[in-house]
Amino acid sequence: CDRTFLDAQRAALEDCAMNKNKREREFYSLDVGDSTFTVLKRYQNLRPIGSGAQGIVKVQHGSILLMKCVNHKNIIGLLSVFTPQKSFEEFQDVYLVMELMDANLCQVIQMELDHERLSYLLYQMLCGIKHLHAAGIIHRDLKPSNIVVKSDCTLKILDFGLARTAATGLLMTPYVVTRYYRAPEVILGMPYRANVDVWSVGCIVAEMIRGSVLFPGTDHIDQWNKVIEQLGTPSQDFLMKLNQSVRTYVENRPRYAGYSFEKLFPDVLFPADSDHSKLKASQARDLLSKMLVIDASKRISVDEALQHPYINVWFDPAEVEAPPPKILDKLLDEREHTVEEWKVLIYKEVSEWEEWTKNGVIRGQPSPLAQVPQ
């Protein structure tokens, strides 16, 4: 079965490769640190602005597919995809060209923001998340490092989060990722709903107000402890939703009363109240108290957050209610593939993108991807 899959995919790739070799490919190489990059000559005056951990090939494939479909002002745009290698046999590098932004939220957190900027950034986060949710994409891994901004205060979400099949739980071996912004239901291995992302936004905004991480857990277990120490041990109703082994652990932890949001976020942490009557510390605190709720069934939704007085001053139907992207089920294929099969799939996507570019397909226009029969 695996061999059939590979043969079928490779046959399609050969057609793309034949067309590709008919035209001149112009690349040049440049060294950045210990790495050498080979890029198209049209990209000049390049400079490094940061580095990150390499993603696994499955996530890379999913990101390319989703970024080709999503077109929203608060989600990063994919401008081009290319590889310097001329055949599948040589294929080893993929370059994703995206919009250039000025900073990520890690840098913004160190700045003093007034209520207008704080609430506008929060509004844009929620608009981007709502758009992803409309496409059936629940992020689950929002954090300051994957949210980027420009100097004019425009904001974009940089990636699409955890693969849907990825699982984390309190008693599972945690992998090396930032866990500070993970919702309780993700930490505890519970079923989740769309407002799992609201918790993460609450943690990010809390950090922007405090200037430090709200729940700085050293591992998944310590992460849970940090949450309950500050917000209090959840009710028995919540504990009964946990599977037995996790519930036993949680019930054996010391019980905490937690702190009020007035204690966690006193007025002194906030910027001065705005001239606009709705943009006040009390409203920001009220919104945080509705976002940072351990029990997801009692946590505010994205739509409700967008209607909150601290946020809805920016409400624009064109941004909030933009048509959802058409994500075909086949694009979210979660079957297990070998590394070789993932390589084939990614190469096919790169080849198709280059064909579309050659044929004059541009971002924002219907692409062949959107025309696949459902």
N, C-alpha and C positions, 0 to 999 in steps of 0.2 A: 504493500500500500504506500509506504514512504517513497519507494523507488518510482512508483507511478506519479506521485505528486511532483517529485523533482524533475522527472522527464517532461511532464506537461509544462511546468513552469520554465524550464530551460529552453524548450522549443519556442515559447513566446519571447524569451529574452534574445534568442539568436536574431529574430527579425529586427528588434530594436538595435542590436549591435551592428547589423549590416548597414542600417541607415546612419547610425552614429559615425561609423568610420568613413563615410563619404564626405564629411565636412572636417575642416581643419579645427583642431582643438588647441587653443592657445592658453598655456598655463605658465606660471613661474613659481619658484620656491622661495620661501623666506624662513629664517630661523627665529623662533620665539622661545627663549629659555632653552630647555633641553629638547624641544620639539621642532620638527620641520613641517611646514604647511605648504601644500601645493595648491594654488588658487588660480582662478581665471584672471587674465591680465586686466580685465575691466575693473577689478577691485584693487585700487592703488592706495598708497599712503596709509597702510594698515598699521594699527598699533594694538597691543594687548590691553584689555580693560579688566580682565579677571580670568579666573579659571574655576573649574568645578569637577566633581567626580564624573567619571564616564558612566553613562547609562548602559544598562543591558540592552542587547539588540532588540528584544521584544518591545521594550518601552520606546526605543528609537523608531521602530516600524509603526507602532500605534500613534506616536506623536506626529509623524509625517502625514499619516492618513487623516488624522483629526484636524491638523492645521490647514490641510488643503480644503477642508469643508467649512471651517469656522471663519466667519468674517464679522467681527464686532470690534468697536473702537476700544474696548477695555480688555481685549485679548490680543496678545502679540501676533503680528502678521508674519506669515512665511512668504518671503519675497522670491526666493529661489532655492533650488536643491541641485547639487552637482557632485560629481566624483571625478577626480583627475585620471582615474584608471580607464582604459579604453575597452576592456572586455571583462566578462564575469570572472574569468579565471584569475585576472589580476586584482579584482575588486577587493579593496580593504578600507577605503575611507569614504565617508559621507560628510558633505559640508551643507549646513542649513544656514541660509542667509535670511536674517530677520531685521526688523526695524531697529535702528540704533536709539537707545534710551540713555538717560544721563546717570541714573543711579538705581540701586534697589532699596527696598524699605529698610534694610539693615543700616544704611547710611542716613536715611531720613529720620530714623528713630532717635538719632543723636541731635537732631535739630529741635529748636523750640517752634512749635507750630501754633498758630492761632486757631480758633474754633472753625473759621471758614475753611481753612486748608484741611484740618483734621476731618471735618464732616464731609468735605468734598472727596477726599481720598477714600473714605469709608463708603460713600455712595457709589463710587466707581468700582470698588471691589465687589459690592453687592450686585451691580449691574452685570459685571463680567461673569460672576458665579451664576446668576439667574439664567444667563444665556447658555452656559454649559449645562445647567440642569434641564433647560428646555430641550436640549439634545440628548438627554438621558445620561449625561456625564456627571457623576458625583466625584468631586476632586479628592477629598479626604487627606490631602497632604499640603494644604496651603501654609506658607511660612514666609517671613519677610524676604528671604533670599530669592524666592521665585515670584515676587511681585516687583515690577519695575516702574519708574516714574521719569518724567521729563521736568525740566526746570519750570515749565508753565503749569505744573501740578497735574498734568494728565497721567493716568495710571493704566497699566496693562498687566494682566496675569500672564506669566511666562511659560507655564507648562500645563499639562492636563492631569497631574497627580498620579496616584497609585494605579497600576493596572488593576482592573476589576477583580482579577483572580488573586491578587496579592492579599495575604492575610497576616494580621498581627494580633497577638493576644497576650494577656498578662503573664500566662504561664508558658508562653512559647519563647524560643530563643530569639531575642530582638536582633534585627539587622541594623547596620550602622546608618541611621538616618536621624534627622532632627525630629525629636518626639515631643518637644515642648508644646506644640500647637495641636496635637492629636486629641480628638474628642474622647471622652470616657468610653463611649461604646466601641471605639476602635481599640483603645488600650485593653478593654476587657473582653474583646472578641465577641461582641454582641451584634445582632442584626442592626443595620443603620438605615437612616432615611436621609433625605436631601439636607436637612438642617444640621447634619454632621459638619458641614462647612461653616455654619454660623458660629459654632464653638471656636473654630480656628480663627475666624475674623475677630471674634471677641478677644482672644488671646493676643492677637497682633495689635489691636487698638489699645488694649490694656498696656502693652509694652511701649507703645508710642506715648502714652500718657505718663507712665511711671519712669520710662527710660531704662528699664531692666526687664528681663524675662519674668513673666508672672508665675509660671510653674516650671522651674528649672530642674526637672528630674534627671538623675544620672542613668537610669534605666527604666523599663516599663513599670516595675514595681514601685520604684521611688517616685516615678511620675504620678502614679495614682495617689501615693501618700501626700505629695505636694498639693494635689487638688483637694483632697478631703481636709487637710490641715487648714486650708484657707476658706473653703466653701462649706465645710461641715460634712459629716457622714450622711449619705443619702438615706431616704426612708426605706422601711422594710419592703414596701411595694416595689421599689426599684431593685433591691437585692434579690427579690424572688424571680426577677427576669434573667438572672445570671445562671450559667450552667453550674452544676453542683460543685465542681472542683474550685472554680473561681469564687463562687459564693462562700465556700468554706474559708478560703483565704481572707476574703474581704470582711467577713463577719468576725474573724479572729483579730482583726486590726483594732487598735484603740479607737474609741469613738471620739469624734471631734465635734464641737459645737459650731466651729467656723466663725467668721467675722462678718459684720454687716458691710455692705458696699460703701457706706459712708466711712468706715474704718479703712477698708482696702483702697479706696480712692477718695481721699479727703480733698476738699476744695483747693488746697495749696498746690496739688499736683497739676491742676488744670490751668490752661491759659485764662487770661481775664475774660469775663463774659463779653459776648459780642453786642454790638449795637442792635443787631437783629434779635428780637425778643425770644426766638426759639433756640438760639445757639448759646446755651448756658451749660455750666458744669453739671447742674442738676439733671438736665436732659441727657447729656452724655452718660452720666452715671446710671440713669434709669435704663438706657439702652443696653449698657454693659450687663446690668443685673438680669436682663431678659435673654441675653446671648449666652452668658456663662452659667447655664443651668445644667447640672449633671444629668438629670433625667431628660432625654431628648423629647419625650412626649409632652413635656412642659416648657420646652425651649421655643423661642420665637422662630418663625420661618423667615426665609429670605424676603418673601413678599411683605410680610408684616414689618420686617426691619426697614424696608424701603418706604413704608408709610409712616414710620416713626417721626415725630416732630424734629428730631435732631438731624434727620436725613432728608425728609421730603421737601425741604426748601429747594433742593436741586432737581426735583423730579421732572423728567422729560420723557414722555411716552415713547419717543423715537429711540431713546437709549434703553429704557426699562423694558419695553415691549417689542424690541426688534424681532423680526421673524426668526424662528429657531433654525439652525443649520440642519440640512437633511443628512443625517448620519445613517447610512445603511447598516443593517445588522451584520452584513458580511465584512464591513470595515472594522468591526469590533470582535473579530474572530479571536477567541480565547483558547483555541486548541493548542495543545502542546506541540511544538515543533523542535526539531534538532537545530543546532546552531547553523548547519548548512542550509536547512530549509528557510530559516529566518533571513539568512544572507541572500538567498534567492528572492524572497519577497521584497526585501529592502532595495535590492538592485533593480527589480522590476519597477518599483515606485519611482526611483531616480530616473530610470530610462523614460518612463511615461511623462514625467515632469518635463524633461528636456524636449521630448516630442511636442508637448503642448506649447512650450516656450517658442520653439521653432515655428509652430503654426499660428503664433500670435495670440495665444490664450493668456489673459492677464488676470491678476488678482481682482476679485469682485465680479468677474464675469462667470457665467455658467461653465463648468469644466466637464470633460467627459465623465469624470467621477460621479457627477450628479445625475448623469443620464443612464447609469447602469440600471437595467430593469429590476424592479423589486420583486 
